[in-house]
Amino acid sequence: VTVAIFVCLACAAAFGPTVAVLCRRLPPGIATWLLSTGSVISAAATCTALGLLSSPWLVQIPLVADVGEWSRPALAAGDPVFTPLAAAAAAILAVSMARGTSEALRAVRRLTAIARLVETLPTDRELYVVCDDQQRRAFALPGRPGHIVVTSALLKALDAAERRALLAHERAHLTRHHHLHLVAVRIAAAASPLLSPAARAAALSCERWADELAATGVGRTAVAAALTKAAGHLPAGGPNGSMAMAASHVEERVQALYAPRPRVQSWRLLVPTLLLISMLVCDGDAAARLTHLLEFAELH
Amino acid sequence: VRTRRGSGDLESEVLAALWAAEHPLTVGEVVEAVDAKLAHNTVHTILTRLHAKGAVVREPVGRAHVYSPLLDDAGLLAHRMHAVLDAGTDQAAVLSQFVGTLSPEQETTLARLVGRRRARGRSRGERA
């Protein structure tokens, strides 16, 4: 049991950093899907592995053993897991589940708050302009239909093509449901901190995806120009240090827009796919062994 | 390669152009400000629709009209919503900012705002 579980955990540990690096070389749409679904699979596989590692020990607890009608001596004889290790796995699993659940609840609360807010807006219009001549800002409010909110300062700073690029970018966030990708990857990263590089990469990847979709309509130069102008007048110093990251993202996105359009190179997907498959195979193997152990214990 | 734009997309572009302008625009000026290749009639239809929705004001100048954006109820709501998000940001953080990183205080302000809007909407509905 143990070897398979450790292989699974090793693959899960390697997945986050691997995809975070790899995603910069993939088209952003594919990268985003890989980050979100891959992270969810990886987090689920990690939790399953921890569960499988701890269950031979958990079923030896007298009450649990009685409920399952398993013979405790038989379990003890057949259990190849070192007790402190199994107990540690159970503790880590409990913490992971708690963190994942709380992040999921928080995401649901936020999305409901946004949905309620969007409900109060008239549905017959897509764009809302905030009369603010100081700050250049824009964001997308997900919903059915979604809305785009932009400040007047940003609109005044852009020319016609750049305004079209900005609207196309925000519209892409809405039509491709980027918020769901971000929520999924964040929940996965909360459950398994090994995935936090993937969560950071997903934020950039969604923006790149929206940039590329906007660029197919209005051209790469217009998107790059709009981005540069929007970032040109950033208010000095954010309260949570988000500014520096945002600024570096803009630089990276502009560079990506001036570089040739990224191509699909399927060989780059090989490593993350193999990692994900090995996680699932190892989990399956460990689960089969655990079933054997329990069947054996039931007979004695 | 330019993808075909829907009329909803064009509507947003027209509204954005009116907001970007320093003074009220005639239909011809809007065509120039959005896309010189657009038909005068198309833009006129969109402006009429925006006027009906209460997003723009129309003033007669000679035999034509000039249009300017209107800061309406929804715009005011958006303004307060925007004030809620007073953490500095840019394009890169917009989506994640709104979906992911509201502080607890921002969240309560947002919830209060929503509650007020709903109460007002209900009382308006009863009057009607």
Interface residues (C-beta under 8 A of the other chain):
Chain A: A107 R109 R110 L111 A113 I114 R116 L117 T120 L121 P122 D124 R125 E126 L127 Y128 V129 V130 C131 D132 Q135 R136 R137 A138 F139 A140 L141 P142 I148 V149 V150 T151 S152 L155 K156 L158 A160 R163 R164 L166 L167 A168 H169 E170 R171 H173 H178 H179 L182 V183 R186 A203 L204 C206 E207 T216 G217 V218 L227 A230 A231 L234 P235 A236 G237 G238 P239 N240 S242 M243 M245 A246 A247 H249 V250 R253
Chain B: V1 R2 T3 R5 G8 D9 E11 S12 E13 L15 A16 A17 W19 A20 E22 A33 V34 D35 K53 A55 P69 L71 A74 G75 L77 A78 H79 M81 H82 L85 A87 G88 T89 D90 Q91 A92 A93 V94 L95 S96 Q97 F98 V99 G100 T101 L102 E107 L110 A111 L113 V114 R117 R118 G121
